[in-house]
Structures are given as structure tokens and as C-alpha cells.
Amino acid sequence: MKSNEENKTLLLRWARFFVGLAILGLVFAFFSSGYSPPGVLGEVLRHNQENYIDASPLFYSEVENMAELEEGVRLLRETKNSRGSKF
């Protein structure tokens, strides 16, 4: 049988979990609402919305020549490592 102290600890853990879950839900709801902050802070968001610009991370990951770019990066790293660079 659990002691009263263990029950309080377990209850506190569950309470913190649900508070954190509620905060995550509120943050998600806020950002998905389409609200943009006033002034300079929301200028980029408003500009992108007005001009129908999709600035999501998925948009930037859709690079058509990604295989060529990755090969170039691999070659640069090999060249750098062959020269004995520490960085």
C-alpha cells in the first residue's frame, strides 16, 4: 500500500504533466489561429500572408537538386578532413 507522501508525489507529477499539456495546447492553438503580433514583430508574417508566401520549413526542404548539393557538401568535408583541419 502506498503512503500518503507517495500519493501526493504521484498526484503532483500528474498535475504538472497536465499543466504542461495544457500549455502546449494553448501555444499550438495560438500559432494556428493566424494571429500576427502588432507592429514590427508581425510585419514578416503579415507580408507572407498578404503575398501568399508559404514560409514553412517543409517549403524550404523541397530543394530540387538536393542530391547534387549533398554531394558537394560531402566533397567539401572530405577535402577539409584530408587537409587536417580541426574544425
CNS distance restraints for C-alpha pairs under 8 A (distance, minus, plus):
assign (resid   2 and name CA) (resid   6 and name CA) 6.09 0.50 0.50
assign (resid   2 and name CA) (resid   7 and name CA) 6.67 0.50 0.50
assign (resid   3 and name CA) (resid   7 and name CA) 6.42 0.50 0.50
assign (resid   4 and name CA) (resid   8 and name CA) 6.33 0.50 0.50
assign (resid   5 and name CA) (resid   9 and name CA) 6.29 0.50 0.50
assign (resid   6 and name CA) (resid  10 and name CA) 6.13 0.50 0.50
assign (resid   7 and name CA) (resid  11 and name CA) 6.05 0.50 0.50
assign (resid   8 and name CA) (resid  12 and name CA) 6.01 0.50 0.50
assign (resid   9 and name CA) (resid  13 and name CA) 6.22 0.50 0.50
assign (resid  10 and name CA) (resid  14 and name CA) 6.34 0.50 0.50
assign (resid  11 and name CA) (resid  15 and name CA) 6.08 0.50 0.50
assign (resid  12 and name CA) (resid  16 and name CA) 6.16 0.50 0.50
assign (resid  13 and name CA) (resid  17 and name CA) 6.17 0.50 0.50
assign (resid  14 and name CA) (resid  18 and name CA) 6.22 0.50 0.50
assign (resid  15 and name CA) (resid  19 and name CA) 6.12 0.50 0.50
assign (resid  16 and name CA) (resid  20 and name CA) 6.06 0.50 0.50
assign (resid  17 and name CA) (resid  21 and name CA) 6.12 0.50 0.50
assign (resid  18 and name CA) (resid  22 and name CA) 6.03 0.50 0.50
assign (resid  19 and name CA) (resid  23 and name CA) 6.21 0.50 0.50
assign (resid  20 and name CA) (resid  24 and name CA) 6.20 0.50 0.50
assign (resid  21 and name CA) (resid  25 and name CA) 6.17 0.50 0.50
assign (resid  22 and name CA) (resid  26 and name CA) 6.17 0.50 0.50
assign (resid  23 and name CA) (resid  27 and name CA) 6.16 0.50 0.50
assign (resid  24 and name CA) (resid  28 and name CA) 6.11 0.50 0.50
assign (resid  25 and name CA) (resid  29 and name CA) 6.07 0.50 0.50
assign (resid  26 and name CA) (resid  30 and name CA) 6.02 0.50 0.50
assign (resid  27 and name CA) (resid  31 and name CA) 6.27 0.50 0.50
assign (resid  28 and name CA) (resid  32 and name CA) 6.04 0.50 0.50
assign (resid  29 and name CA) (resid  33 and name CA) 6.00 0.50 0.50
assign (resid  30 and name CA) (resid  34 and name CA) 7.70 0.50 0.50
assign (resid  30 and name CA) (resid  35 and name CA) 7.24 0.50 0.50
assign (resid  31 and name CA) (resid  35 and name CA) 7.01 0.50 0.50
assign (resid  36 and name CA) (resid  42 and name CA) 5.06 0.50 0.50
assign (resid  36 and name CA) (resid  45 and name CA) 6.30 0.50 0.50
assign (resid  36 and name CA) (resid  46 and name CA) 6.76 0.50 0.50
assign (resid  37 and name CA) (resid  41 and name CA) 5.78 0.50 0.50
assign (resid  37 and name CA) (resid  42 and name CA) 4.49 0.50 0.50
assign (resid  38 and name CA) (resid  42 and name CA) 5.54 0.50 0.50
assign (resid  38 and name CA) (resid  43 and name CA) 7.76 0.50 0.50
assign (resid  39 and name CA) (resid  43 and name CA) 6.51 0.50 0.50
assign (resid  42 and name CA) (resid  46 and name CA) 6.10 0.50 0.50
assign (resid  43 and name CA) (resid  47 and name CA) 6.05 0.50 0.50
assign (resid  44 and name CA) (resid  48 and name CA) 6.13 0.50 0.50
assign (resid  45 and name CA) (resid  49 and name CA) 6.17 0.50 0.50
assign (resid  46 and name CA) (resid  50 and name CA) 6.01 0.50 0.50
assign (resid  47 and name CA) (resid  51 and name CA) 6.17 0.50 0.50
assign (resid  48 and name CA) (resid  52 and name CA) 5.80 0.50 0.50
assign (resid  48 and name CA) (resid  53 and name CA) 4.72 0.50 0.50
assign (resid  48 and name CA) (resid  54 and name CA) 7.09 0.50 0.50
assign (resid  48 and name CA) (resid  55 and name CA) 7.39 0.50 0.50
assign (resid  49 and name CA) (resid  53 and name CA) 6.28 0.50 0.50
assign (resid  54 and name CA) (resid  59 and name CA) 6.62 0.50 0.50
assign (resid  55 and name CA) (resid  59 and name CA) 6.27 0.50 0.50
assign (resid  55 and name CA) (resid  60 and name CA) 7.39 0.50 0.50
assign (resid  56 and name CA) (resid  60 and name CA) 6.94 0.50 0.50
assign (resid  57 and name CA) (resid  61 and name CA) 6.34 0.50 0.50
assign (resid  58 and name CA) (resid  62 and name CA) 6.57 0.50 0.50
assign (resid  65 and name CA) (resid  69 and name CA) 6.48 0.50 0.50
assign (resid  66 and name CA) (resid  70 and name CA) 6.05 0.50 0.50
assign (resid  67 and name CA) (resid  71 and name CA) 6.20 0.50 0.50
assign (resid  68 and name CA) (resid  72 and name CA) 6.27 0.50 0.50
assign (resid  69 and name CA) (resid  73 and name CA) 6.29 0.50 0.50
assign (resid  70 and name CA) (resid  74 and name CA) 6.14 0.50 0.50
assign (resid  71 and name CA) (resid  75 and name CA) 6.20 0.50 0.50
assign (resid  72 and name CA) (resid  76 and name CA) 6.20 0.50 0.50
assign (resid  73 and name CA) (resid  77 and name CA) 6.21 0.50 0.50
assign (resid  74 and name CA) (resid  78 and name CA) 6.23 0.50 0.50
assign (resid  75 and name CA) (resid  79 and name CA) 6.10 0.50 0.50
assign (resid  76 and name CA) (resid  80 and name CA) 6.05 0.50 0.50
assign (resid  77 and name CA) (resid  81 and name CA) 6.00 0.50 0.50
assign (resid  78 and name CA) (resid  82 and name CA) 6.01 0.50 0.50
assign (resid  79 and name CA) (resid  83 and name CA) 6.45 0.50 0.50
assign (resid  80 and name CA) (resid  84 and name CA) 6.79 0.50 0.50
assign (resid  80 and name CA) (resid  85 and name CA) 5.95 0.50 0.50
assign (resid  81 and name CA) (resid  85 and name CA) 5.84 0.50 0.50
